[in-house]
Amino acid sequence: MSAVELADAGVLVTGAGGGLGRPLVEGLLAAGARVVVSGRTAPRIEGTHAVAADLRLPGEPERLVEEAVAHLGRLDGLVHAAGVVAFGPAVEADDDLLDELFLADVIGPVRLLRAAVPHLRQGRDAFAAVVTAVVAEKPQAGMAPYSAAKAALSAFVTALAREERATVRVIDVRPPHTETGLAGRPVAGSAPRLPQGLDPRAVADRVLRAITEGERELSSGAFASSQQS
């Protein structure tokens, strides 16, 4: 695994205003990267260029990538840290909820990758780090649709990584429960009592280390050193 230099790298970060996205952006900036940030509303992060985009909508992932490339001049990296969560019994998940989860957590990210990879192929030390979740490895009761969506995205990312191995390093990032605040903003249901999650900054640091050290996968077990004491 060869080291990757982030200084002057052009990087697009989705979900940049979230509990994990923001420390990822801050770490990229500290490393000297030039960063375009995105969310459904444009995140306000000093030193970045913000673009509002709703990845659930057709055409929005493609527009986001084109605007990022236009601003950065090239695309060297993509960090996808956006998504939604839902809780409740599997058989009670109605069509609207399934549409919401799969558009936000599978279809939107797949469209984003489809649009970004051709540009990344032309980048320097190109990478795409996609945050799925531990539920992609271990589906959870009370989170069946969310687990299925994350598993589907993880499968796509894994296959894409094999296809693009020679040109773009595609990293499936599957952290355990992290205190991002996402569980408190479900699109349906209420979160059960959860154990204390990981510190988002520790998770972000681990992801950035994987990027700079040339790693190709971050399973949930890779975050053992990020566990809070």
Secondary structure per residue as TSV (DSSP state, phi and psi in degrees):
chain	resnum	aa	ss	phi	psi
A	1	M	-	360.0	124.2
A	2	S	-	-95.4	151.1
A	3	A	-	-71.3	148.1
A	4	V	-	-115.0	131.2
A	5	E	-	-93.8	121.4
A	6	L	-	-92.3	-11.7
A	7	A	T	-60.1	125.7
A	8	D	T	71.0	4.1
A	9	A	-	-67.4	140.5
A	10	G	E	-93.8	115.2
A	11	V	E	-127.8	135.6
A	12	L	E	-103.5	130.1
A	13	V	E	-122.4	121.3
A	14	T	E	-96.4	156.8
A	15	G	S	63.8	29.8
A	16	A	T	-69.2	-21.6
A	17	G	T	-89.0	-1.1
A	18	G	S	-82.3	178.5
A	19	G	T	-63.8	-29.4
A	20	L	T	-98.2	-36.5
A	21	G	H	-61.3	-41.7
A	22	R	H	-63.6	-49.4
A	23	P	H	-64.8	-28.1
A	24	L	H	-64.2	-45.0
A	25	V	H	-61.9	-45.7
A	26	E	H	-61.2	-38.7
A	27	G	H	-67.3	-39.9
A	28	L	H	-63.9	-43.2
A	29	L	H	-62.8	-42.1
A	30	A	H	-62.2	-29.3
A	31	A	T	-83.9	-2.1
A	32	G	T	95.0	9.1
A	33	A	-	-73.6	154.5
A	34	R	E	-98.5	125.0
A	35	V	E	-125.0	130.8
A	36	V	E	-102.6	128.6
A	37	V	E	-111.9	151.1
A	38	S	E	-145.9	153.4
A	39	G	E	-164.5	179.5
A	40	R	S	-63.3	-32.9
A	41	T	S	-114.4	146.6
A	42	A	-	-66.3	118.2
A	43	P	-	-67.8	143.0
A	44	R	-	-100.9	98.6
A	45	I	-	-130.1	118.5
A	46	E	T	-56.8	137.1
A	47	G	T	88.1	5.7
A	48	T	S	-123.2	166.4
A	49	H	E	-108.7	124.6
A	50	A	E	-103.9	140.4
A	51	V	E	-134.2	124.1
A	52	A	E	-79.9	132.6
A	53	A	-	-155.8	136.3
A	54	D	-	-103.8	101.5
A	55	L	T	-66.3	-11.2
A	56	R	T	-72.3	-20.4
A	57	L	S	-94.4	137.6
A	58	P	T	-56.5	137.0
A	59	G	T	89.5	-23.2
A	60	E	H	-69.0	-43.9
A	61	P	H	-59.8	-40.9
A	62	E	H	-65.3	-43.4
A	63	R	H	-62.1	-42.4
A	64	L	H	-59.3	-47.5
A	65	V	H	-61.7	-44.1
A	66	E	H	-63.3	-40.3
A	67	E	H	-67.4	-37.8
A	68	A	H	-63.9	-45.5
A	69	V	H	-64.7	-39.8
A	70	A	H	-62.4	-39.0
A	71	H	H	-76.5	-42.2
A	72	L	H	-83.9	-23.8
A	73	G	S	89.6	-25.9
A	74	R	S	-162.3	168.1
A	75	L	-	-123.9	114.4
A	76	D	-	-100.8	-25.6
A	77	G	E	-150.7	150.5
A	78	L	E	-130.9	130.9
A	79	V	E	-122.4	113.5
A	80	H	E	-102.4	112.2
A	81	A	-	-129.2	28.0
A	82	A	-	-102.6	156.0
A	83	G	-	165.0	173.5
A	84	V	-	-130.8	162.3
A	85	V	-	-132.8	155.9
A	86	A	-	-144.8	153.5
A	87	F	-	-128.4	154.8
A	88	G	S	135.0	167.8
A	89	P	-	-60.8	143.2
A	90	A	G	-57.5	-43.4
A	91	V	G	-73.4	-9.3
A	92	E	G	-96.2	0.8
A	93	A	-	-77.4	109.4
A	94	D	-	-81.6	176.8
A	95	D	H	-62.3	-39.6
A	96	D	H	-62.0	-41.1
A	97	L	H	-66.8	-43.7
A	98	L	H	-60.6	-42.7
A	99	D	H	-60.3	-46.1
A	100	E	H	-60.2	-48.6
A	101	L	H	-64.9	-46.3
A	102	F	H	-75.7	-30.4
A	103	L	I	-68.2	-44.0
A	104	A	I	-76.0	-37.9
A	105	D	I	-103.8	-9.9
A	106	V	I	-129.5	-64.5
A	107	I	I	-62.9	-47.1
A	108	G	H	-59.0	-51.0
A	109	P	H	-61.7	-37.0
A	110	V	H	-63.7	-44.6
A	111	R	H	-61.4	-39.3
A	112	L	H	-61.6	-47.6
A	113	L	H	-63.4	-42.0
A	114	R	H	-58.3	-38.0
A	115	A	H	-78.0	-34.4
A	116	A	H	-81.7	-36.5
A	117	V	H	-57.5	-44.1
A	118	P	H	-57.5	-34.6
A	119	H	H	-74.3	-40.5
A	120	L	H	-61.5	-34.1
A	121	R	T	-57.5	-26.3
A	122	Q	T	-93.7	-2.0
A	123	G	S	-83.9	-179.4
A	124	R	S	-100.5	125.4
A	125	D	S	48.0	49.1
A	126	A	-	-65.6	141.7
A	127	F	E	-147.4	154.8
A	128	A	E	-135.3	113.8
A	129	A	E	-103.6	117.2
A	130	V	E	-114.9	118.0
A	131	V	E	-82.4	112.1
A	132	T	-	-97.3	-107.5
A	133	A	-	177.8	164.3
A	134	V	G	-60.9	-26.9
A	135	V	G	-67.1	-15.5
A	136	A	G	-67.1	-27.1
A	137	E	T	-91.9	-38.5
A	138	K	S	-132.7	85.0
A	139	P	-	-56.0	141.6
A	140	Q	-	-112.1	138.6
A	141	A	T	-60.1	141.5
A	142	G	T	81.7	0.4
A	143	M	-	-141.4	33.8
A	144	A	H	-60.5	-51.3
A	145	P	H	-62.8	-40.3
A	146	Y	H	-64.3	-44.6
A	147	S	H	-60.1	-42.6
A	148	A	H	-65.3	-40.5
A	149	A	H	-64.5	-45.5
A	150	K	H	-67.3	-35.4
A	151	A	H	-66.3	-38.7
A	152	A	H	-63.8	-44.3
A	153	L	H	-64.3	-41.6
A	154	S	H	-60.3	-41.9
A	155	A	H	-63.0	-42.9
A	156	F	H	-62.5	-45.5
A	157	V	H	-62.9	-41.6
A	158	T	H	-62.5	-45.1
A	159	A	H	-66.1	-41.8
A	160	L	H	-62.0	-39.9
A	161	A	H	-59.5	-38.3
A	162	R	H	-69.7	-39.5
A	163	E	H	-66.3	-38.1
A	164	E	T	-101.3	13.4
A	165	R	T	-50.6	-36.6
A	166	A	T	-82.5	-12.0
A	167	T	T	-122.9	-40.1
A	168	V	-	-135.0	129.6
A	169	R	E	-85.4	109.6
A	170	V	E	-102.4	120.5
A	171	I	E	-113.1	122.3
A	172	D	E	-87.6	114.6
A	173	V	E	-105.0	114.4
A	174	R	-	-122.5	69.3
A	175	P	-	-71.6	150.8
A	176	P	-	-64.7	177.0
A	177	H	-	-49.0	128.2
A	178	T	B	-126.5	144.0
A	179	E	-	-79.4	64.5
A	180	T	S	-87.9	-15.1
A	181	G	S	91.5	-6.6
A	182	L	G	-61.7	-39.1
A	183	A	G	-62.1	-23.2
A	184	G	G	-86.1	-1.0
A	185	R	S	-128.9	51.2
A	186	P	-	-70.6	152.9
A	187	V	S	-82.0	-10.1
A	188	A	S	-160.8	149.3
A	189	G	S	73.0	-172.5
A	190	S	-	-131.7	142.2
A	191	A	-	-66.5	137.6
A	192	P	-	-69.8	174.5
A	193	R	-	-66.7	118.5
A	194	L	-	-109.3	147.6
A	195	P	-	-66.2	162.5
A	196	Q	-	-56.9	128.5
A	197	G	-	-88.1	-179.9
A	198	L	B	-73.9	155.3
A	199	D	-	-71.9	122.6
A	200	P	H	-56.0	-34.6
A	201	R	H	-68.0	-36.6
A	202	A	H	-67.0	-39.3
A	203	V	H	-65.3	-44.8
A	204	A	H	-60.1	-42.2
A	205	D	H	-60.8	-39.7
A	206	R	H	-67.6	-39.5
A	207	V	H	-64.8	-45.0
A	208	L	H	-65.1	-35.6
A	209	R	H	-65.3	-39.4
A	210	A	H	-62.2	-40.6
A	211	I	H	-64.2	-48.7
A	212	T	H	-73.9	-24.9
A	213	E	T	-96.1	4.4
A	214	G	T	79.8	20.7
A	215	E	-	-71.1	157.4
A	216	R	-	-118.1	-2.0
A	217	E	E	-160.1	144.3
A	218	L	E	-130.5	89.7
A	219	S	-	-71.7	171.0
A	220	S	G	-58.6	-33.6
A	221	G	G	-66.8	-20.9
A	222	A	G	-70.5	-11.0
A	223	F	G	-100.5	13.8
A	224	A	G	-56.5	-39.1
A	225	S	G	-73.0	-9.3
A	226	S	G	-91.6	-4.5
A	227	Q	-	-60.8	137.5
A	228	Q	-	-75.0	145.7
A	229	S	-	-83.5	360.0
